Each structure stands twice: as structure tokens, then as C-alpha cells.
Amino acid sequence: MSAPRKLVFFSDAIFLGGAEEYLKLLVPEMSREKYQPRVALTQRPDTQPLAEFFKRQKIEVDFVETHSKSPLQNFLAPLRYFRQQRPLIVHFNLNNSFGCFFPVLAAFFSGVPWKLATEHLAFELASGKRAGVRTKKLVKKILTFCLDYTIAVSQANKRLLVKDYRIDPFRIKLIRNCIDVEKYAFSQQGRIRVRREFGISDDQFLVGTVARFSFQKGHKFTIEAIPKIREAFPQTRFLFVGDGPEGESLHSRIQELQLEPYVIFAGVREDIGSILSAMDLFLLTSIFEGLPLSVLEAMAAGLPVIATHVSGTPEAVLHNRTGLLIPPSDSFAVSKTVIELLSNPERRRGMGEQGRALVRKHFSKSFMVKQVEDIYDNLIAENQKTAVVPSPSSKPPKASILVLSWNKKELLKECLDALELAVEYDGGGHEIILVDNGSTDGTQDYVRIHYPNVRIIELDRNYRFCRANNIGVKCSKNEIVVLLNNDVIVERGFLRPLLKGFEHPDIFAVTSQIFNYDHSKIREETGKTFGTLVFGCVHVGHTQPNGIDEQREYVPVFYAGGGSSAYSREKFLALGGFDEIYNPGYVEDTDISYRAWKAGYRVLFCPNSKVIHKHRSTNASQLGNPKIDYLISRNLFIFFWQNVNSAKLFIRHLVQLPLRVLLDISRGHFAILKAFMGALVKIPLILWNRLRSSCPNRLSDEEALAVIDSWFFYRHKYLVNGQRAGSARKILMISKRLPKLGFDGSWVLVNLIKGLSVHHEITLLSFTETDDEKPYVDYLARFCRKVKTITLYPYRQELKSSFLFSKLLAFVHAFLLMRKEVHNELKNGDYDLVHCEYLHTLNFIPNLSRFPSLLTHHEVLSLAHQRSFQKAAHFIQKASLFLKWKITQSYEKRVCRKVKSIVTLSPVDQEYLKSQLKVNEPKTLPSGVDLDFFNPIPGLEEIPNSLVFVGYFKHPPNVEAVQYFFRQIWPDLISLIPEIKITLIGRYPPSEILAYSQKDSVTFADYVPDLRPYLQQSAVFVAPIISGAGLRGKILEAMAMEKAIVATRRCIEGFPFRHDQEVMIADQVQDFIHYVVKLLRDPAKRKELGQKARAKVELEFGAECFTAGYEKLYQELFQ
């Protein structure tokens, strides 16, 4: 255990009074194991008894002169003392607000680590009428600057310190005066002894007061009331205990009124317990007070009390319960109330009993000592803080649970009953704090009496939601603060899952699931919050939790509601707490949560922590629903202007907002305009807040919104980089058209899905052109966990005869549906990687460049357009193609940045992406073919002189290839081999292609269920591709079927095929004709080429090789 810390109690006393009784009560109770207390006094005859008392308690006493005529001496003496003693804490005891001015300055300049003062009589300046008020207030501000904390002995005292002296409420600790209750307990023997000593018979009333004879105590008003009291009760005697500067004048007035036989001046007495036991009624007519100890002592003795309604007195004397309160400086009120109580013994007895119970519950010295020691302990802990990161603990942290209340004390019973049960259920150790926002309905007393374990922070007025909670958080002592409204009822087990959420150091807040108090009402609040920008305006709200949320236990939310959430105290204070720009309330919790997200912290929703909320049961009755709706709308504007830094979002806001306002006004809705104007007047403060903000932005607005809204982003950023324990991964695959075997090139994707499905779970999102493609969906479902399709043209027959505009609308609708599906999957799905097939699918995804994601770029469009431009002959055509090339290049460059990796199917595409589009390290994974499926079919003979072409005719290079073939190659082939035939296989051939159809020689097959028979029966496969880019997968199918192939160099670009080995390459028209004719007339050569082609494909282009390449890339992305 560490050595006891040196603690100096410094008193300004030059005479003895209630403030010195406070020291006598407090100092001896300090733990000697933790503290080494000393008392510093001014040496005066009147303070000698106090010094002797502490010496008897074996407490060191030092005499330091601070009341000499020399201000310099009053400063230097304590300065030398503090430098000699080097205490950790100096606790000043201020009977007079200014008596310790120079010692406080000395402590400040001598470097005492912690300086605090107990303020007993702040009300000395309450009226503002006494001499030197302004000077004294200035002195008080200097004192406050030098002190770390001020202890107020009453709520009224604290209220004055805040209001008149402008002291920050955080720097004021409210610890009410307390007493040694047992010392003042009623004693029958003491009563008999004292009454016998003063000659008071049993049938006489004894009305008394114990107080220093000073202007403050107002004894003269008691004296002036005595004649009236004696008229009603002649047998009454009056006892004055104490002395002081007003003693002589009081004696004189008694003599003038000829009251000597009925008034007893007992002087200073040590047997106050017996003195009080002898009385029948206690009277205190102070003009101002702190929280008078004499009243508490009288109540401990079971006496009814009559006291003036000043300062902190009403916090102990509860009118008509423990006594009666009267106006100050009013002799008539004194006589009237004394007569009233002397006439009613039952009422006196009842007040005495309630007073005794109240003092025992709330004003026992053990309670005060504990609160003061807690302050000392917190200061010591603060002094011992180091930069060492604490080791993780398996135990959940302890919480300070703050309940904010303003009047409505009827709501507190359910709230606090449930809360105490929840704390007990969790094993205790948590503190419950009521932050009372200046209630006027007796909330404080109600809680003090019925919930003695609840700590109360009594604010002097209603500071509204933001400031009151900020004060409460600052005054709390545990590392987690739970903020609750007084209309929230917690379930018994709400606390443990809430606190468990703080296992990671970057958690800012965890919010509970909210249920309605009235189950018949629509559930407007759930705790699972969201935020989005809708038509220029921020929109926030609650969504319904689901089963997946409960499985995940904690999910990201836009904000943690300030009335049902737990916050990291350290992070809350570092972010500046709730911003008071939102006063009187609403959206402040959204503001601090969003700032926390951008600072790199997390805000989570815990569905297993459950609370019940009486929705708008507090504010609605005070503000009204229209006012609340206005505040929310206004504050959302403030929130956006104050927190959003993204130029893109701001431009969107500024462009869309006027349209939104005009739309609302056109509908007769003016609320948004009023809210906008209400926010506009706060622009100077918003700009100031933005300038002075020191909070680091570790996330951009886009990044913050993404991780809040999408489980994919959140999981990969925060949950161990999205890693799983096993090797199986969940893949979201997006394709612009449905993968199908047999045609349009998408068979490559079918093979890839089949291969990847062995080790991974695949969800496929794809467009279908019509509803007729369901069989292909069913086939893919055998390999995918889920297949979701969106039909481009669901009403195909109707659209055939409709305008282009209708088709465009259908396409746009499908486009938006796909974006929504992708968003929903990323938002809710548990995916490890997003795999996009075809460039245009990047339009449906957010920016995934920092997360596992890839694009298979089948054809680099800007490369294809560049080649078309270079080949164009006419100036107009060339200019048009140049523009198309550059626009496409800009688009392609932009969207390719949305994924982390890009896969091309040829080295040419790879090089173009790297050099022209500046794509970082694109990969090349040559396509693969299912060699088991595409295999020569035994017994199916070739048809002599037959050719075949396969291509998807919505792909322009295929159309250009067919046009090139029929315009320049086909006529010569007909003349050389009249019986030659060609079959063109491909969906959606345009009319200009169908025009080449000739009976018996040129036939078209729009759709074939199985391509293999067509390839098997054709003698030669032709591929006259002259434009475009990318890899032509159809050539692999033909090679796998051992077909002889004549192709252009452009067609085999990216393949390692050699001329006259696996394929005949012909870029010139005559060469193409020559090789086709040669192969048709030479079966042996056809067979040789086909076998070599099959061997090459088996070696390098099997589907397994293609899948293995993606598996390797996946692993790289996961790392």
C-alpha cells in the first residue's frame, strides 16, 4: 500500500461557529491509512479550543498568520508553509468567503496539486446591498480561478455560486452539511438536568435557539416576537445558546422589553445534545445561511423546527413535514408560527419524528465523510494516472447510471425501482445518480427519502438536456456512463450486455433496444437508428431489429439515443460532450455519435439490452409535439452544416435543398422553411464551432456513413478484418447478365461459379432479360447459396410495340432495383468479398477500394473505342469516335477505382489498364473451359463444307465481324466452293445481319440449348473479329471440341496460340479465304489442328486452372 497522502485543512476562523463544527466533524474521520491530515489555523484566543480538540485527536495543528494588517505577510506566511509541507491536497474551510484569499493564492503559486474549498456562506452577498459587493465578487472570481473545486454545503449555495459568481457547475461539488446524529439524540436525563438547571418546570414550554450572536442569525426578530408569544402562552421560556458581537445589544433589548425573567442566555455550551433535549421547539431566524448545522442538530434531537426560508435551510426543514418555514426579518411571522405549533402538540411530535428520520437518512456524518473522501480519492487517482494502457479484463466495467429529471417526480418511482433492481441483479458496484434539472415539485426530497442510495446532483435551474447531462458525466466516477431519461424503465438484465459491448477500446457508445410502454401503440423507437440524406435534408429514425441482429449481438447504428445508452466517459468528455447549440434539445446525441464515428470510435446497438420508454411523456407535455418536430428539423440542419466536410455531400445538399423547400411550400407545408430559418440564425456559432473543433477526423463522411449503414463495411473495418476461422468464405457475385452454358460467352462464369462453390458460399445477383430464363436460374441455384435476379424487360411483348422511352424506363427501373438489392446485401449480408463481373456492374456498388473486392473486366471498352477511332477513315466519323473513346476512358478510369483489384482476361487489356487508366497492378487470369462438357461427341459426323460462327449479337464487335465476313469474304468462298454453308449462332441478331440469310447456305440459330452438336458437325469454326478488346471465350469451346479454326489476330489476342499449330491466323481477306478453303478440302489438316488445339486447351485453359487463379487472388484480397 502507498504511503498516506498529506492533506491540509486550512481554516479562516478567528472565532468558533458552525463552520468550525464542520471541521471537527470531518477531520477526525479521515482514514489514517490513506491520508495524513493536518490543520492550519490562525492563532487567536478564540481558536485555541479548536486547536486543543484536534491535538486530543492526535492531529497535527499548525498556526499560520493570515489575518495581520499586512497583505504581503498574509500571502508570504502561507506560501512558506505550503512549500515546507508540500501537501497533495489543501482543503480550505471558508466561514467567510474571503478570509482565505491570500492562502488560496499562496497555494496556487506554490504549486499545490489540488486545491478545494468548502463554501459555507456564499449568501453573504445574496442581496447585493452590502458594501463592496462588486469588489468582493471580483475577489471571488480570482479565488475560483485558483481553486480546482468548490464544495457547496447546500443546493441553494451552489445555485448562487453558479448564478452570481459564474462558476462552472462542474467545478462545484454539492456535499450538504451533516452531523454526528448519535451525539444529538434525545436524552431524557439530559432534558431533566438542563430544565432543572434553568428552573424550567414540566408544564412550561422551552423555545430555544443555538447560534452565534451575529447579524446573520437575526436574533433580534426572535426577541421582538417574544411579547406576542407570551400573550398566548405566558408559561413559555426562551433559551439563547451562544455568544458573539451582537450579544450586548440583544441583552439591552431584552431589558428594554422587560423580558429578563423569561429569557435565558446560556453562553457557549459543550452539552448541546442535552440543551436540545430540554427544548420543546427550536427557532432559527437567520437572514442568510449555508445549511445550518444547528437545525440538523435540533432535528436529530426530535425537535420541530421553525426557520426562515433562506439559502439552504429549506433543504433540511421541509415545510409542514419537519417544521415550518417563515419569511426572514419578520417578527410577526415568528410569533404566529410559534403560537401555531405550541397549540398543537401532535403536530409538533409528528414533525419531530419526521425530522429525526430525515436527518438519520440524509444528514449523517458518515454520508458526508464518504462523499468528501470520494473526492479526495478521485483527485489522488487523477494524480497517479499514467500513459500505461490497462490490461484487458474479463470483467465488465462499472457504470455510473445517470437519470436526468426535471419535475415529473411521479415518473421516477418506476424508473428508479427498476434501476435499483437491475444494479442488484448485475452484482452491484454501479452508482446511480439523479441529475435534477432544478425541479420545483419536490423531486430532490422525494428521492432523498425513498432512494437513499441514489446520489443526487442538484442543479440550480433547468439547464436542459445537453448541459445537465454534461455536468452529470463530469461528476460521475466510473469509466462508463449510462444516460437515462426519467421516463425510461429498464429491464432487469439490461446492464450486463450493455457494458459487455465495451470490451474493445474503440467503443464510444452502446445503445439499448427500446420498447413501448403502451404495447398497443406503433413502435416508433427501437434503438436501432439510421441516418441518411433524403432530397437535400438529413433524415434520422429507427428501424426494426431482426433475428440477425440478435445473433450478431452488436451492430453499428447512426447514433446512440441520449436517454437509453451507455457511453465511454473518457471519450464523451474528449469529444466535448453534448453540444449546447442544439438547446433546448434533440439531435445532440446524433451529433456526438457522428463525431465519434468520424474520430474512429464505434457506436453500437445491443438488442439484448432492453428498456421501455414512455415516448414523449416529458417533453411533449412541456413543449408540445409541433415544437418538438420543429426542433428536430432545425437541429438536423445544424447537424449537417456543423459536421459534414464532404464537398460532394454539401453540393448535393445545396442543390437539392431549394427543390425540397419549394416542393413543401407548394403543398402548403411551411415547417421546413421555419426550421431552415431557425438554423440559419445560428450560422455564426456553427462556423465558430467548426473553426475551434480539435477532434481528429479519422474517417471521411463517406467512410463513416458506409460503416454505419453497411454490415460489410463495418465487419471488414472493425471485426478482425473480416477473417473467418475456417477456409469457407461468403462471396457476393454481381453479373450484368445471367451466366448460361452454351452461348453468349457467359459460360465462363458458369464454370467459375461451379469451381468456387466447392469451397465458398456464393450469392449471385444478376439481370435477366426476360422471365423465360428461369431454367438457367434453377441450374445456377445448385451451386449458389442464393440467386437473385432482376428482369430487365418483364413485359417484353408489350415493349416490342411501345416507344423507346418505355423501354428506357424499364431499364432504369431495373437499374435502380439492382442498386437496391446490392445495397441490401451489403447492409445485411455477412460477406467476405464482393466479386463483380463486367464493367457496368460497378455502377451498382459503393466504393469498395479498401475492402476485399474485384472486377472481372471482360473487355476494356476504351481500348476497343480507341481502336475504332484509329481505324476510322472519315473526319466526322473519326471526331465522333474520338469523343466516344475519351468519354469512355474517363468513365472506365473512374469506376475502376471502386474495387480493390481488377482481373483482365488478356495481357493486352492488362497493359492498357496499367498504362492508360493508371489501374494499380491489374491481374490477368486467362479464361477456362469445362473440358468434361466440351468434348468431341462420338458418332456425330461432320457436315462437309460447313462453317460455324458463334457470338452474342448485342456485342458490337460480333456484328462488325459478321458484316466484314459477308461483305468481303463470303462472296469469294461461294465462288470457290458453291456448296459451302454457314450457321450463325447467337441471340438477338439485328435486322442488318438477318438480311444475309440465304436458304440452304446461310442459316441463323437464335438460341440453342446445347452448342456442342453444332460445333461437332461443322467442318471449320470461323472468327473474323476485327474490332473490340478482351478475350473471346468461344474459341476455347471450339478448340475443346477439336475444331479447326480460322481467326483474326484480334480474335486470339491474349491467347498463346500459334499459327498453323492450334489455329490458322488470317488478318487479310485473301488469307482468310485461303485458309478456310484449304481446311475444307483437307480433312487431315483439320484433324491435326483440332487435336493440337484440344491439347493446348487441356494444358493451359481448363476450368480448374481458371478457378485456381481466382482462389489464389481471393486469398490475397482476404489478407
Order of alpha helices (4+ residues) and beta strands (2+ residues): beta-alpha-beta-alpha-beta-alpha-beta-alpha-beta-alpha-beta-alpha-beta-alpha-beta-alpha-beta-alpha-beta-alpha-beta-alpha-beta-beta-alpha-alpha-alpha-beta-alpha-beta-alpha-beta-alpha-beta-beta-alpha-beta-beta-beta-alpha-beta-beta-alpha-alpha-beta-alpha-alpha-alpha-alpha-alpha-alpha-alpha-beta-alpha-beta-alpha-beta-alpha-alpha-beta-beta-alpha-alpha-beta-alpha-beta-beta-alpha-alpha-beta-alpha-beta-alpha-beta-alpha-beta-beta-alpha-alpha-alpha
